[in-house]
C-alpha cells in the first residue's frame, strides 16, 4: 500500500477510476509502491507493508466505501484514466483475499 500520515491519522492512497468511483491502490511489491508514491506526490506518500488480515479489515472498515481495489496501478494508467483496467470490485477482492489467506470472517472482516 501507499500511505501518508496527517494530523495523527494514516490515510491510504486511492485512485480515481474516471467516473466509476475510487479504488484503493494495492501493490504486490514494495518497489512498485515506492515508484507509485514518488509519482503520486513527490514524497508525501510512502510505501507501507501490510498483512492480508489488515488489508481485509481496512476494506471492511474504514475503506468499506471504496468500490474497487486497483492492483499494481501504473502511474501511466492512472494519469490516462485507465486504472479501471487493473481494478476489481472491493467485495470480490475481499472474498478472494479471505479465501486465499485462510482468514475467518469476523465482525472485522465482513461485507
Secondary structure, DSSP 8 states (H G I E B T S, - for coil): -EEEEETTEEEE-EEE-TTS-EEEEE-SSHHHHHHHHHHHHTTSSEE----HHHHHHHHHTTTTT--EEEES--HHHHHTT-GGGGEEEHHHHHHHHHHHHT----SSS--
